[in-house]
Amino acid sequence: MAKDKKKKQDPKKALEKKAKKTQKLTKKSEKSQTKLATKATKKSKKPIDEEEEDIDEILANFQKELEAREAVTEEHCEPPSRRSCGAFVANPIDLNELVLFAGEYYNGQKVFLFNDFFVYNIEKNDWRKIVSPNTPGPRSSHQLVITNSGRGFLFGGEFVSPNQTTFFHYKDFWSLDLKTYSWEKLEVGRKPSPRSGHRMVLWKHYIVLYGGFYDAGNETRYLDDLHVFDTAECKWMQVECSEPKPTKRSGFDLIVSGDTLALYGGYTKEVVKGNKIARGVIHSDLWTMKLSFETKDWKWEKRKVGGVKPQPRSGAPMVSFKGKGFMFGGVCDVKEDDETIESVCSDDFFQLNVDQCRFYPVNLKVSPTAQNVKPSPRFNNMMCVQRSTLYVFGGILEKGDQEFTFSDLWSADLDKLQAFKNIIPDEQAMSLWAGEESDDDDEDDDDEDDEDDSDDDDESDEDGDQPDVVATVTSAVEESEDEEEIETGTHLPTHADEDESENEIDESIPRLVKKEDPFWEDNKPLATDANLRDYFARTTDYWMKRAVDDGSDDDGSNGRPPVKSVQCLPFFVKGR
């Protein structure tokens, strides 16, 4: 009888608890709104609460400083400052040198654009800073290609003022002499339009340029034009290609293998029909083109990607070595709910066999006891190959609202497939953010509050009180049935779907996998998977990565917290 009696709750305590929950919900809502507003401000790069800076004055001051110098000078210096989106290339006339020019760094408060020029001596592990009276202006997301004779060509890029109020695209064209380290601005008639996020590669004596984007202030235009610069005749020409051809994009990978041009991936913002809001699209298609001296014969061909296909990403650089492309890193933005956007950075290392159109993971020889065996996850890092060694410098890691920019240098022998070596460490990258702190700590505090409240809730339930908030859970399948086009999440196959399909999916293939990560869409079962063996052969890399990252299960029994179910949607990423 005593157990059946309900305890009488103190009305004052009930009101205090209700007020506490209301305050917590308000705090979470304000936090989400602040996070979304911060991302919108960073993307527009035009805060309305600051006076607009005079970009002409800023660039004119840079030019005056350059003109004050009378000759090219060089001095030994510390390694370059942290940055991303710079030009990092090998010197073909000195196989012991690497060249780094410009780039950008955002510390959470201001953007720093560079036009510094460095030369790295591999054997001596020594950096030299080259100062020239005629150096291109500060920029990022530009392209620099070096010919076999040691002459470099730089085109385009972008400039943003320190307070992000002014954005500018370059269309200037420069020549660099690696014998004297001197720059020369080239006026060669009609050039490609202003842009950044484009790609340039060298084939024979041609420089091939494709794509990119241009910010016109009120809109962003993505490009799909193809241009060729003839270094022998010193002139540009545009190549008109018939359909089919790649869609407009920036931040893609472009390499040459023999006489084949290969284009992979990229990023575009597209406006959804009936909706004025643009959404990000990360491409994962592969195109090739046979190159010849008759440019009128150039035609794009879309290829089916085989092997172990990388998960969709942007900002993942690729370099060419012995007919293969080597790609490291990248990022994809993930939408967890209507108010939460998170970025997932990668430390995957892939190679593309251009002739076979197949991707494979690069498995380096790593000692079982080794630590710090490869660069941390990042995107917009800079890479080049000298002799048979790959070099990786800088890049960005996003965690919550924070961006951490690196200044480390790594190398890996691509012939022997030896493990990465950390040539220049960076132990300060994760402590230099000057912007707002991430709200992860606050969320942890909220979780602790939730645990405290749970005790009260249990007591309240025993007292027969009704909860303040009633939660309704809707399955992803029911949610997607009401939408014509699914932009977030994944439509999980149902038995009804299988009955309507002409080709039934093998019942042994797992279908009820929740959306733990943004990569399930490309690895879910297809009607073309004849059996379980075919399915796992196609998605081996995905399941191996899940086994390593998530553990053998996701219910918490493995000692780790359960994996969150997320909805995936590519948003704006700095894939330039």
DRENBA-794187 format. One record per residue (C-alpha): x, y negated, z negated; residue in three letters. Coordinates in steps of 0.2 Angstrom, whole numbers, padded with zeros to 4 digits, always signed. Each point is the difference from the previous one (the first is absolute). Layout:
N
XYZALA/...
END
This chain:
576
+0000+0000+0000MET/+0014-0012-0004ALA/+0008+0003+0017LYS/-0015-0005+0009ASP/-0002-0017-0008LYS/+0006-0015+0010LYS/+0013-0012-0008LYS/-0007-0018+0000LYS/+0012-0011+0011GLN/+0005-0017-0007ASP/-0009-0013+0012PRO/+0015-0012-0002LYS/+0012+0014+0006LYS/-0011+0004+0015ALA/+0000-0018+0006LEU/+0019-0002-0003GLU/+0003+0016+0011LYS/-0012-0006+0013LYS/+0009-0017+0001ALA/+0017+0009+0001LYS/-0005+0010+0015LYS/-0008-0015+0009THR/+0017-0009-0003GLN/+0010+0015+0007LYS/-0011+0001+0016LEU/+0001-0018+0003THR/+0019+0001-0002LYS/+0002+0014+0013LYS/-0011-0009+0012SER/+0010-0016-0001GLU/+0016+0010+0002LYS/-0006+0008+0016SER/-0006-0016+0007GLN/+0017-0008-0004THR/+0009+0015+0008LYS/-0010-0002+0016LEU/+0002-0019+0000ALA/+0019+0003-0002THR/+0001+0012+0015LYS/-0010-0012+0011ALA/+0011-0014-0004THR/+0016+0010+0004LYS/-0007+0005+0017LYS/-0006-0017+0005SER/+0016-0008-0006LYS/-0010-0016-0001LYS/-0005-0005-0018PRO/-0012-0013+0000ILE/+0006-0007-0017ASP/+0016-0006+0007GLU/+0005-0014+0012GLU/+0005+0006+0017GLU/+0019-0001+0003GLU/+0008-0008+0015ASP/+0007+0015+0009ILE/+0009-0012+0013ASP/+0009-0008-0014GLU/+0005+0016-0008ILE/+0007+0007+0016LEU/+0008-0017+0005ALA/+0010+0001-0017ASN/+0006+0017+0004PHE/+0006-0006+0017GLN/+0009-0015-0008LYS/+0010+0012-0012GLU/+0005+0011+0014LEU/+0006-0014+0012GLU/+0010-0007-0015ALA/+0011+0015+0002ARG/+0014-0001+0013GLU/+0006+0018+0003ALA/-0004+0018-0004VAL/+0006+0005-0017THR/+0000+0016-0009GLU/+0003+0004-0018GLU/-0001+0016-0011HIS/-0015+0000-0011CYS/-0012+0010-0011GLU/-0013+0011+0008PRO/-0015-0009+0008PRO/-0014-0005-0011SER/-0016+0011-0001ARG/-0011-0001+0015ARG/-0011+0008+0013SER/-0004-0002+0019CYS/+0017-0005+0005GLY/+0011+0006+0015ALA/+0012+0014-0005PHE/+0010+0007+0015VAL/+0016+0010+0003ALA/+0015-0009+0009ASN/+0003+0010+0016PRO/+0018-0007+0003ILE/+0005+0003-0018ASP/-0006+0017-0007LEU/+0005-0005-0017ASN/-0012-0015-0001GLU/-0019-0004-0003LEU/-0008-0016+0003VAL/-0014-0008-0011LEU/-0010-0016+0005PHE/-0013-0009-0009ALA/-0016+0007-0009GLY/-0012-0005-0014GLU/-0002+0002-0018TYR/-0016-0004-0011TYR/+0002-0001-0019ASN/-0019-0002-0004GLY/+0001-0019+0000GLN/+0010-0006+0016LYS/+0005+0008+0016VAL/+0019-0001+0005PHE/+0004+0001+0019LEU/+0018+0002+0004PHE/+0011-0003+0015ASN/+0016+0007-0007ASP/+0012+0011+0010PHE/+0009+0014-0008PHE/+0013+0013+0007VAL/+0003+0016-0010TYR/+0016+0010+0001ASN/-0005+0018-0003ILE/+0018+0007-0005GLU/+0004-0014-0012LYS/-0018-0002-0006ASN/+0002-0019+0002ASP/-0012-0013+0005TRP/+0005-0016+0010ARG/-0011-0015+0002LYS/+0001-0009+0017ILE/-0005-0018+0001VAL/-0002-0008+0017SER/-0005-0018+0006PRO/-0013+0007+0011ASN/-0010+0013-0009THR/-0018+0005+0003PRO/-0012-0007-0013GLY/-0006+0010-0015PRO/-0012+0013+0004ARG/-0007+0018-0002SER/-0008+0014+0010SER/+0011-0005+0015HIS/+0010+0012+0012GLN/+0018+0001+0003LEU/+0008+0012+0014VAL/+0018+0003+0003ILE/+0007+0005+0017THR/+0015+0012+0002ASN/+0011-0015+0004SER/-0003-0008-0017GLY/-0013-0013+0006ARG/-0015-0002-0011GLY/-0017-0007+0005PHE/-0013-0006-0013LEU/-0018-0005+0003PHE/-0015-0006-0010GLY/-0004+0002-0018GLY/-0010-0010-0013GLU/+0003-0014-0013PHE/-0010-0004-0015VAL/+0002-0015-0011SER/+0006+0004-0019PRO/-0018-0004-0006ASN/-0008+0010+0014GLN/-0010-0015+0006THR/+0007+0000+0018THR/+0003+0015+0012PHE/+0010-0001+0016PHE/+0004+0012+0014HIS/+0016-0001+0010TYR/+0003+0003+0019LYS/+0018-0005+0000ASP/+0013+0011+0009PHE/+0018+0001-0006TRP/+0016+0009+0005SER/+0013+0006-0013LEU/+0018+0004+0004ASP/+0006+0013-0012LEU/+0018-0004+0005LYS/+0000-0018-0006THR/-0016+0001-0011TYR/-0007-0015+0009SER/-0018-0003+0005TRP/-0007-0008+0016GLU/-0018-0006+0003LYS/-0006+0006+0017LEU/-0011-0009+0011GLU/-0005+0013+0014VAL/-0016-0006+0007GLY/-0016+0008-0005ARG/+0001+0010-0016LYS/-0013+0011-0009PRO/-0012-0009-0011SER/+0004-0004-0019PRO/-0002+0015-0011ARG/+0006+0011-0014SER/-0002+0018-0004GLY/+0005+0005+0018HIS/+0014+0012+0004ARG/+0015+0000+0012MET/+0011+0014+0006VAL/+0014+0002+0013LEU/+0000+0011+0015TRP/+0014-0002+0013LYS/+0002-0019+0002HIS/-0019-0003-0004TYR/-0007-0006-0016ILE/-0018+0006-0002VAL/-0012-0010-0011LEU/-0017+0005-0005TYR/-0015-0006-0011GLY/+0000-0010-0016GLY/-0012-0013-0006PHE/-0002-0018+0000TYR/-0009-0010-0014ASP/-0009-0015+0007ALA/-0006-0007-0016GLY/-0019+0004+0002ASN/+0003+0018+0007GLU/+0014+0013+0002THR/+0003+0007+0017ARG/+0008+0017+0003TYR/+0009+0003+0016LEU/+0002+0014+0012ASP/+0011-0008+0013ASP/+0016+0008+0007LEU/+0015-0011+0004HIS/+0018+0005+0007VAL/+0015-0011-0001PHE/+0013+0003+0013ASP/+0017-0003-0009THR/+0009+0001+0017ALA/-0010-0014+0009GLU/-0005-0008-0017CYS/-0019-0002+0003LYS/-0016+0006-0007TRP/-0014+0009+0009MET/-0017+0007-0005GLN/-0005+0017+0004VAL/-0018+0003+0004GLU/-0006+0018-0005CYS/-0016+0008+0005SER/-0011+0009-0012GLU/+0001+0011-0010PRO/+0013-0010-0011LYS/+0002-0003-0019PRO/-0012-0012-0008THR/+0006-0016-0007LYS/+0010+0002-0016ARG/+0015-0006-0010SER/+0012+0009-0012GLY/+0002+0015+0010PHE/+0015+0011+0004ASP/+0008-0001+0017LEU/+0015+0010+0005ILE/+0009+0006+0016VAL/+0005+0018+0003SER/+0010+0002+0016GLY/-0012-0007+0013ASP/-0015+0001-0011THR/-0008-0014-0009LEU/-0010+0006-0016ALA/-0012-0010-0010LEU/-0008+0006-0016TYR/-0013-0007-0012GLY/-0002-0019-0005GLY/-0012-0011-0008TYR/-0015-0011+0006THR/-0014-0009-0009LYS/-0017+0002+0009GLU/-0017-0008-0003VAL/-0013+0013-0003VAL/-0016-0001+0011LYS/-0013-0010-0009GLY/+0012-0005-0014ASN/+0011-0016+0001LYS/+0012+0008-0013ILE/+0016+0008+0009ALA/+0006+0016-0006ARG/+0018+0007+0002GLY/+0003+0015+0012VAL/+0016+0010-0002ILE/+0004+0009+0016HIS/+0007+0017+0001SER/+0000+0003+0019ASP/+0016+0004+0011LEU/+0003-0007+0017TRP/+0014+0003+0012THR/+0006-0008+0017MET/+0013+0005+0012LYS/+0012-0014+0004LEU/+0008-0004+0017SER/+0007-0015+0009PHE/-0017-0001+0009GLU/-0010-0008-0014THR/-0016+0001+0011LYS/+0001+0019-0003ASP/-0001-0002-0019TRP/-0015+0008-0007LYS/-0006+0005-0018TRP/-0005+0017-0004GLU/-0008+0005-0016LYS/+0007+0015-0008ARG/-0007+0013-0012LYS/+0010+0000-0016VAL/+0006+0017-0006GLY/+0011+0007-0014GLY/-0003-0007-0017VAL/-0008-0017+0003LYS/+0004-0014-0013PRO/-0015-0007-0010GLN/-0006-0017+0008PRO/+0011-0014-0006ARG/+0007-0017+0005SER/+0016-0009-0003GLY/+0010+0016+0003ALA/+0015-0004+0011PRO/+0007+0013+0012MET/+0017+0001+0008VAL/+0006+0011+0014SER/+0014+0013-0001PHE/+0005+0013+0013LYS/-0017+0000+0008GLY/-0010+0000-0016LYS/-0009-0013-0010GLY/+0004-0001-0019PHE/-0014-0009-0011MET/+0001-0004-0019PHE/-0013-0007-0011GLY/-0016-0010+0004GLY/-0016-0006-0009VAL/-0018+0003+0001CYS/-0013-0011-0010ASP/-0014+0011-0009VAL/-0017-0006-0005LYS/-0005+0008-0016GLU/-0016-0009-0002ASP/-0008-0016+0006ASP/+0011-0011-0011GLU/+0016+0010-0001THR/+0014+0001+0013ILE/+0016+0009-0003GLU/+0015+0003+0011SER/+0008+0017+0002VAL/+0019-0001+0005CYS/+0009+0015+0007SER/+0017+0007-0001ASP/-0003+0013+0013ASP/+0014+0003+0013PHE/-0005+0007+0017PHE/+0007+0003+0017GLN/-0009-0001+0017LEU/+0006+0011+0014ASN/-0005-0011+0015VAL/+0001+0013+0013ASP/-0011+0012-0010GLN/-0011-0014-0008CYS/+0002+0009-0016ARG/+0003-0007-0018PHE/+0010+0010-0013TYR/+0005-0005-0018PRO/+0018-0003-0002VAL/+0007+0012-0013ASN/+0016-0006-0007LEU/+0012+0011-0010LYS/-0002-0006-0018VAL/+0008+0008-0015SER/-0014+0007-0013PRO/+0008-0010-0014THR/+0002-0017+0010ALA/-0009-0015-0005GLN/-0005-0016+0010ASN/+0002+0010+0016VAL/-0009-0012+0012LYS/-0007-0017+0001PRO/-0015-0004-0010SER/-0017-0002+0009PRO/+0000-0016+0011ARG/-0006-0008+0016PHE/+0007-0013+0012ASN/+0017+0006-0004ASN/+0014-0002+0012MET/+0009+0015+0008MET/+0014+0003+0013CYS/+0012+0014+0006VAL/+0018-0002+0002GLN/+0010+0015+0007ARG/-0011+0014-0008SER/-0004-0008-0017THR/-0017-0008-0004LEU/+0000-0016-0010TYR/-0015-0006-0010VAL/+0000-0018-0008PHE/-0013-0009-0010GLY/-0019+0000+0002GLY/-0016-0002-0011ILE/-0008+0011-0013LEU/-0018-0005-0005GLU/-0007+0004-0017LYS/-0017-0007-0004GLY/+0001-0019+0004ASP/+0019+0000-0001GLN/+0013+0001+0014GLU/+0017+0006-0004PHE/+0013-0004+0013THR/+0016+0010+0001PHE/+0018-0004+0004SER/+0007+0018-0001ASP/+0010+0009+0014LEU/-0002+0018+0004TRP/+0008+0012+0013SER/-0003+0018+0006ALA/+0010+0010+0012ASP/-0012+0005+0014LEU/+0012+0013+0008ASP/+0004+0010-0016LYS/-0017-0005-0009LEU/+0009-0004-0016GLN/-0010-0008-0014ALA/-0002-0019-0001PHE/+0014-0010-0008LYS/-0004-0015-0010ASN/+0014-0012+0006ILE/-0007-0016-0008ILE/-0012+0003-0015PRO/-0013-0013-0005ASP/-0005+0002-0018GLU/-0009-0017-0001GLN/-0013+0001+0013ALA/-0014+0006-0012MET/+0003-0015-0012SER/+0000-0015+0011LEU/-0018-0003+0004TRP/-0005-0018-0004ALA/-0018+0002+0004GLY/-0015+0005-0011GLU/+0003+0016-0009GLU/-0009+0016+0006SER/-0016+0004-0009ASP/+0005+0018-0002ASP/+0005-0004-0018ASP/-0017-0008-0004ASP/-0008+0015+0008GLU/+0009+0011-0013ASP/-0006-0011-0014ASP/-0017+0001+0007ASP/+0001+0019+0000ASP/+0006-0001-0018GLU/-0015-0010-0004ASP/-0011+0012+0009ASP/+0007+0014-0011GLU/-0004-0010-0015ASP/-0018-0004+0006ASP/-0002+0019+0004SER/+0000+0004-0018ASP/-0013-0013-0003ASP/-0010+0006+0015ASP/+0000+0018-0007ASP/-0006-0007-0017GLU/-0013-0009+0010SER/-0006+0015+0009ASP/-0002+0009-0016GLU/-0011-0014-0006ASP/-0011+0002+0015GLY/+0005-0017+0008ASP/-0001-0003+0019GLN/+0016-0005+0009PRO/+0002-0018+0006ASP/+0005+0005+0018VAL/-0007+0015+0010VAL/+0012+0006+0013ALA/-0007+0008+0016THR/+0012+0011+0010VAL/-0003+0003+0019THR/+0010+0013+0010SER/+0011-0006+0014ALA/-0011+0011+0012VAL/-0016-0008-0004GLU/+0008-0017+0001GLU/+0007+0002+0017SER/-0016+0007+0007GLU/-0008-0017-0001ASP/+0014-0009+0010GLU/+0003+0000+0019GLU/+0019-0002-0001GLU/+0009+0005-0016ILE/+0014-0012-0004GLU/+0004+0006-0017THR/+0001+0017-0007GLY/-0001+0017+0010THR/-0016+0009+0006HIS/+0002+0017-0008LEU/-0007+0014+0010PRO/-0017+0008-0006THR/-0008+0017+0005HIS/-0012-0010+0010ALA/+0014-0008+0010ASP/+0007+0017+0003GLU/-0016+0007+0007ASP/-0001-0014+0012GLU/+0017+0002+0006SER/+0004+0011+0015GLU/+0016+0006-0007ASN/-0001+0005-0018GLU/+0014-0004-0012ILE/+0007+0015-0009ASP/-0008+0002-0017GLU/+0016+0003-0008SER/+0007-0017+0004ILE/-0002-0012-0015PRO/-0013-0013+0004ARG/-0005-0007-0017LEU/+0016-0010-0003VAL/-0003-0017-0008LYS/+0008-0015+0007LYS/+0015-0001-0011GLU/+0011-0010+0012ASP/-0001-0009+0017PRO/+0006+0015+0010PHE/-0014+0012-0002TRP/-0009-0007+0016GLU/+0014+0006+0011ASP/+0002+0017-0009ASN/-0018+0006-0002LYS/-0006+0016+0008PRO/-0005-0002+0019LEU/-0011+0011+0011ALA/+0015+0004+0010THR/+0008+0009-0015ASP/-0003+0018+0004ALA/+0005+0007-0017ASN/+0008-0004-0016LEU/+0017+0003+0007ARG/-0002-0013+0014ASP/-0007-0012-0012TYR/+0015+0001-0012PHE/+0013+0000+0014ALA/-0007-0017+0006ARG/-0001-0007-0018THR/+0015+0008-0009THR/+0009-0017-0003ASP/-0016-0007-0008TYR/-0003+0015-0012TRP/+0019+0001-0005MET/+0000-0019-0004LYS/-0016+0002-0011ARG/+0008+0015-0009ALA/+0015-0010-0004VAL/-0009-0017-0004ASP/-0016+0006-0008ASP/+0005+0017-0008GLY/-0009+0016+0003SER/-0017-0006-0005ASP/-0008-0017-0004ASP/-0011+0004-0015ASP/+0014-0005-0013GLY/+0004+0017-0005SER/+0018-0002+0008ASN/+0004-0012-0014GLY/-0003-0015+0012ARG/-0015-0011+0000PRO/-0013+0004+0013PRO/+0002-0007+0017VAL/-0011-0015+0004LYS/-0012+0002+0015SER/+0002-0014+0011VAL/-0008-0007+0016GLN/+0012-0004+0014CYS/+0000-0015+0011LEU/+0015-0009+0008PRO/+0001-0018-0004PHE/+0012-0013+0004PHE/+0018+0006-0002VAL/+0016-0009+0004LYS/+0004+0013+0014GLY/+0010-0012+0010ARG/
END
